[in-house]
Amino acid sequence: MSSVTMSSARLRDGRRHAFFIVDNELVDDYIERIPEKRRADALAAYSVLARHADARGVAWPGIDYIGAKIGRSRPMVIDAISELGKAGLISKERRGRNKTNVYALEPVEKGGSKEG
């Protein structure tokens, strides 16, 4: 690991840049709409949805897949997704039996002013 000082003329970012974006407002404002005991699970579930969202902000991972990624049970994932919906962070469309739901990441506004 190399050491970088603030006086360095050039800073090097050694991370890979295969990433997804989570809006600052989600962490700064919207997450407070979710009960404290469910926030970590909701933020983790949101991260999986954001990771798999297409350019329109639409994702369709299954509940079991999300649970495997965040290390939570199916009922805990369902609760987390429900809380994200109540907070106005996602909308959900059911596609039918034995099909994954479709989730849309909703726009977030500075200050969390969007009603959830």
GROMACS elastic network, one bead per residue, 0.5 to 0.9 nm:
[ bonds ]
;  ai    aj funct       b0    kb
    4     7     6  0.83741   500
    4     8     6  0.67434   500
    4    10     6  0.89506   500
    4    11     6  0.69321   500
    4    12     6  0.80104   500
    5     8     6  0.54185   500
    5    11     6  0.83223   500
    6     9     6  0.82318   500
    6    11     6  0.82065   500
    7    10     6  0.86695   500
    8    11     6  0.64969   500
   13    16     6  0.84933   500
   15    18     6  0.88341   500
   16    19     6  0.80818   500
   19    51     6  0.77114   500
   20    47     6  0.85531   500
   20    50     6  0.65971   500
   20    51     6  0.55576   500
   20    52     6  0.85934   500
   20    53     6  0.88117   500
   21    47     6  0.87434   500
   21    50     6  0.70534   500
   21    51     6  0.79244   500
   22    25     6  0.84793   500
   22    26     6  0.70775   500
   22    27     6  0.82940   500
   22    46     6  0.86233   500
   22    47     6  0.73376   500
   22    50     6  0.70493   500
   23    26     6  0.54529   500
   23    27     6  0.73454   500
   23    28     6  0.89183   500
   23   108     6  0.74090   500
   24    27     6  0.55151   500
   24    28     6  0.60007   500
   24    29     6  0.82703   500
   24   110     6  0.85608   500
   25    29     6  0.52434   500
   25    30     6  0.64000   500
   25    31     6  0.84769   500
   25   108     6  0.66284   500
   25   109     6  0.67965   500
   25   110     6  0.57543   500
   25   111     6  0.67381   500
   25   112     6  0.66714   500
   26    29     6  0.56864   500
   26    31     6  0.57701   500
   26    32     6  0.88324   500
   26    43     6  0.87884   500
   26    89     6  0.80345   500
   26   108     6  0.69682   500
   26   109     6  0.87609   500
   26   110     6  0.89539   500
   26   112     6  0.78154   500
   27    30     6  0.64179   500
   27    31     6  0.55986   500
   27    32     6  0.81634   500
   27    43     6  0.84104   500
   28    31     6  0.70554   500
   28    32     6  0.80186   500
   28   110     6  0.88815   500
   28   111     6  0.78735   500
   28   112     6  0.83482   500
   29    32     6  0.59837   500
   29    33     6  0.78682   500
   29   110     6  0.77865   500
   29   111     6  0.58178   500
   29   112     6  0.51378   500
   29   113     6  0.87135   500
   30    33     6  0.56049   500
   30    34     6  0.77362   500
   30    87     6  0.67981   500
   30    88     6  0.82425   500
   30    89     6  0.76879   500
   30   108     6  0.79585   500
   30   109     6  0.89859   500
   30   111     6  0.80405   500
   30   112     6  0.53861   500
   30   113     6  0.87688   500
   30   114     6  0.89835   500
   30   116     6  0.88903   500
   31    34     6  0.55809   500
   31    35     6  0.85544   500
   31    36     6  0.87559   500
   31    39     6  0.66282   500
   31    42     6  0.83708   500
   31    43     6  0.76166   500
   31    84     6  0.86276   500
   31    87     6  0.77185   500
   32    35     6  0.72139   500
   32    36     6  0.74985   500
   32    39     6  0.79300   500
   32    87     6  0.87425   500
   33    36     6  0.86739   500
   33    39     6  0.88742   500
   33    83     6  0.84829   500
   33    84     6  0.88802   500
   33    86     6  0.82427   500
   33    87     6  0.56346   500
   33   116     6  0.80624   500
   34    37     6  0.83305   500
   34    38     6  0.66190   500
   34    39     6  0.57971   500
   34    42     6  0.78924   500
   34    80     6  0.89849   500
   34    83     6  0.61051   500
   34    84     6  0.74328   500
   34    86     6  0.80916   500
   34    87     6  0.65125   500
   35    38     6  0.55235   500
   35    39     6  0.62667   500
   35    83     6  0.81352   500
   36    39     6  0.52405   500
   36    40     6  0.80036   500
   37    40     6  0.74435   500
   37    41     6  0.84786   500
   38    41     6  0.55412   500
   38    42     6  0.60757   500
   38    43     6  0.86216   500
   38    76     6  0.87127   500
   38    79     6  0.80526   500
   38    80     6  0.65728   500
   38    83     6  0.78898   500
   39    42     6  0.50332   500
   39    43     6  0.59678   500
   39    44     6  0.84260   500
   39    80     6  0.78954   500
   39    83     6  0.86325   500
   40    43     6  0.52111   500
   40    44     6  0.61026   500
   40    45     6  0.85747   500
   40    80     6  0.88227   500
   41    44     6  0.50559   500
   41    45     6  0.60561   500
   41    46     6  0.84773   500
   41    70     6  0.76647   500
   41    72     6  0.78059   500
   41    76     6  0.75740   500
   41    77     6  0.72755   500
   41    79     6  0.87316   500
   41    80     6  0.58459   500
   41    81     6  0.89235   500
   42    45     6  0.50875   500
   42    46     6  0.60156   500
   42    47     6  0.85032   500
   42    77     6  0.78421   500
   42    79     6  0.81630   500
   42    81     6  0.65711   500
   42    82     6  0.87489   500
   42    83     6  0.68837   500
   42    84     6  0.63577   500
   43    46     6  0.50023   500
   43    47     6  0.61184   500
   43    48     6  0.87868   500
   43    80     6  0.81733   500
   43    84     6  0.84194   500
   44    47     6  0.50477   500
   44    48     6  0.65112   500
   44    49     6  0.88263   500
   44    66     6  0.88488   500
   44    69     6  0.87172   500
   44    70     6  0.61831   500
   44    80     6  0.87202   500
   45    48     6  0.51930   500
   45    49     6  0.63608   500
   45    50     6  0.86545   500
   45    66     6  0.64611   500
   45    67     6  0.79988   500
   45    69     6  0.85324   500
   45    70     6  0.69171   500
   45    77     6  0.70103   500
   45    80     6  0.67464   500
   45    81     6  0.69831   500
   45    84     6  0.87072   500
   46    49     6  0.50154   500
   46    50     6  0.60240   500
   46    51     6  0.84437   500
   46    80     6  0.85707   500
   46    81     6  0.78758   500
   46    84     6  0.75418   500
   46    89     6  0.84468   500
   46    90     6  0.84425   500
   46   105     6  0.85152   500
   47    50     6  0.50074   500
   47    51     6  0.59739   500
   47    52     6  0.86255   500
   48    51     6  0.50078   500
   48    52     6  0.63259   500
   48    53     6  0.85647   500
   48    61     6  0.82748   500
   48    66     6  0.64839   500
   48    69     6  0.74290   500
   48    70     6  0.80046   500
   49    52     6  0.52713   500
   49    53     6  0.59329   500
   49    57     6  0.87808   500
   49    58     6  0.81792   500
   49    59     6  0.59482   500
   49    60     6  0.77194   500
   49    61     6  0.72031   500
   49    66     6  0.80939   500
   49   103     6  0.75520   500
   49   104     6  0.86130   500
   49   105     6  0.78336   500
   50    53     6  0.50819   500
   50    54     6  0.84891   500
   50    57     6  0.73548   500
   50    58     6  0.84151   500
   50    59     6  0.75410   500
   50   105     6  0.73492   500
   51    54     6  0.86840   500
   51    59     6  0.85593   500
   52    57     6  0.86929   500
   52    58     6  0.79959   500
   52    59     6  0.55828   500
   52    60     6  0.76430   500
   52    61     6  0.73460   500
   53    56     6  0.73539   500
   53    60     6  0.77941   500
   53   103     6  0.84763   500
   53   104     6  0.80229   500
   53   105     6  0.79126   500
   54    57     6  0.52743   500
   54    58     6  0.54154   500
   54    59     6  0.64020   500
   55    58     6  0.74166   500
   56    59     6  0.89223   500
   56   104     6  0.80915   500
   56   105     6  0.85291   500
   57   103     6  0.82466   500
   57   104     6  0.56428   500
   57   105     6  0.52250   500
   57   106     6  0.77258   500
   58   102     6  0.69068   500
   58   103     6  0.56374   500
   58   105     6  0.63725   500
   59   101     6  0.85319   500
   59   102     6  0.58699   500
   59   103     6  0.52330   500
   59   104     6  0.64658   500
   59   105     6  0.81120   500
   60   100     6  0.60038   500
   60   101     6  0.57315   500
   60   103     6  0.59379   500
   60   104     6  0.87640   500
   61    64     6  0.83821   500
   61    65     6  0.63513   500
   61    66     6  0.66663   500
   61   100     6  0.64486   500
   61   101     6  0.74491   500
   61   102     6  0.77796   500
   61   103     6  0.84548   500
   62    65     6  0.51430   500
   62    66     6  0.62845   500
   62    67     6  0.85866   500
   62    99     6  0.80953   500
   62   100     6  0.50481   500
   62   101     6  0.69625   500
   63    66     6  0.51568   500
   63    67     6  0.60933   500
   63    68     6  0.86216   500
   63    74     6  0.63349   500
   63    75     6  0.89991   500
   63    77     6  0.65378   500
   63    78     6  0.71011   500
   63   100     6  0.76180   500
   63   101     6  0.84930   500
   64    68     6  0.61335   500
   64    69     6  0.86393   500
   64    73     6  0.79176   500
   64    74     6  0.60799   500
   64    77     6  0.82316   500
   65    68     6  0.51067   500
   65    69     6  0.62646   500
   65    70     6  0.87701   500
   66    69     6  0.51357   500
   66    70     6  0.62650   500
   66    71     6  0.82833   500
   66    72     6  0.81478   500
   66    74     6  0.85258   500
   66    77     6  0.71046   500
   67    70     6  0.53058   500
   67    71     6  0.55269   500
   67    73     6  0.57013   500
   67    74     6  0.60183   500
   67    76     6  0.79974   500
   67    77     6  0.59528   500
   68    71     6  0.51775   500
   68    72     6  0.66693   500
   68    73     6  0.79748   500
   68    74     6  0.89685   500
   69    72     6  0.80071   500
   70    73     6  0.89772   500
   70    77     6  0.87272   500
   72    75     6  0.82502   500
   72    76     6  0.60669   500
   72    77     6  0.64542   500
   73    76     6  0.52326   500
   73    77     6  0.63096   500
   73    78     6  0.87176   500
   74    77     6  0.51630   500
   74    78     6  0.62147   500
   74    79     6  0.86935   500
   75    78     6  0.50471   500
   75    79     6  0.62017   500
   75    80     6  0.86110   500
   76    79     6  0.50791   500
   76    80     6  0.61380   500
   76    81     6  0.86422   500
   77    81     6  0.61007   500
   77    82     6  0.84592   500
   78    81     6  0.51862   500
   78    82     6  0.61284   500
   78    83     6  0.86794   500
   79    82     6  0.50121   500
   79    83     6  0.62105   500
   79    84     6  0.86879   500
   80    83     6  0.51208   500
   80    84     6  0.62783   500
   80    85     6  0.87287   500
   81    84     6  0.50475   500
   81    85     6  0.63100   500
   81    86     6  0.87404   500
   81    90     6  0.81137   500
   81    92     6  0.87895   500
   82    85     6  0.51282   500
   82    86     6  0.62957   500
   82    87     6  0.86787   500
   83    86     6  0.50098   500
   83    87     6  0.61101   500
   83    88     6  0.86805   500
   83    89     6  0.88000   500
   84    87     6  0.51116   500
   84    88     6  0.64166   500
   84    89     6  0.53140   500
   84    90     6  0.58566   500
   84    91     6  0.82894   500
   85    88     6  0.51785   500
   85    89     6  0.58069   500
   85    91     6  0.57256   500
   85    92     6  0.74811   500
   85   116     6  0.77495   500
   86    89     6  0.76322   500
   86    90     6  0.82864   500
   86    91     6  0.89929   500
   86   116     6  0.56628   500
   87    90     6  0.78902   500
   87   115     6  0.78452   500
   88    91     6  0.73829   500
   88   105     6  0.89922   500
   88   106     6  0.68499   500
   88   107     6  0.86989   500
   88   108     6  0.82975   500
   88   114     6  0.74679   500
   88   115     6  0.68323   500
   89   104     6  0.85005   500
   89   105     6  0.61004   500
   89   106     6  0.51467   500
   89   107     6  0.72924   500
   89   108     6  0.70906   500
   89   116     6  0.77307   500
   90   103     6  0.64225   500
   90   104     6  0.54011   500
   90   106     6  0.50753   500
   90   107     6  0.86070   500
   91   102     6  0.83108   500
   91   103     6  0.56692   500
   91   104     6  0.52107   500
   91   105     6  0.67659   500
   91   106     6  0.68639   500
   92   101     6  0.66294   500
   92   102     6  0.57292   500
   92   104     6  0.64723   500
   93   101     6  0.57101   500
   93   102     6  0.51213   500
   93   103     6  0.64301   500
   93   104     6  0.83983   500
   94    97     6  0.85463   500
   94    99     6  0.80980   500
   94   100     6  0.73865   500
   94   102     6  0.64714   500
   94   103     6  0.88536   500
   95    98     6  0.85337   500
   95    99     6  0.59311   500
   95   100     6  0.65973   500
   95   101     6  0.56206   500
   95   102     6  0.71274   500
   96    99     6  0.56305   500
   96   100     6  0.77866   500
   96   101     6  0.78948   500
   97   100     6  0.83016   500
  105   108     6  0.88877   500
  107   114     6  0.88279   500
  108   111     6  0.87941   500
  108   112     6  0.67189   500
  108   113     6  0.83607   500
  108   114     6  0.70469   500
  109   112     6  0.53774   500
  109   113     6  0.61371   500
  109   114     6  0.62979   500
  110   113     6  0.68237   500
  110   114     6  0.87496   500
  111   114     6  0.84062   500
  112   115     6  0.77900   500
  113   116     6  0.88828   500
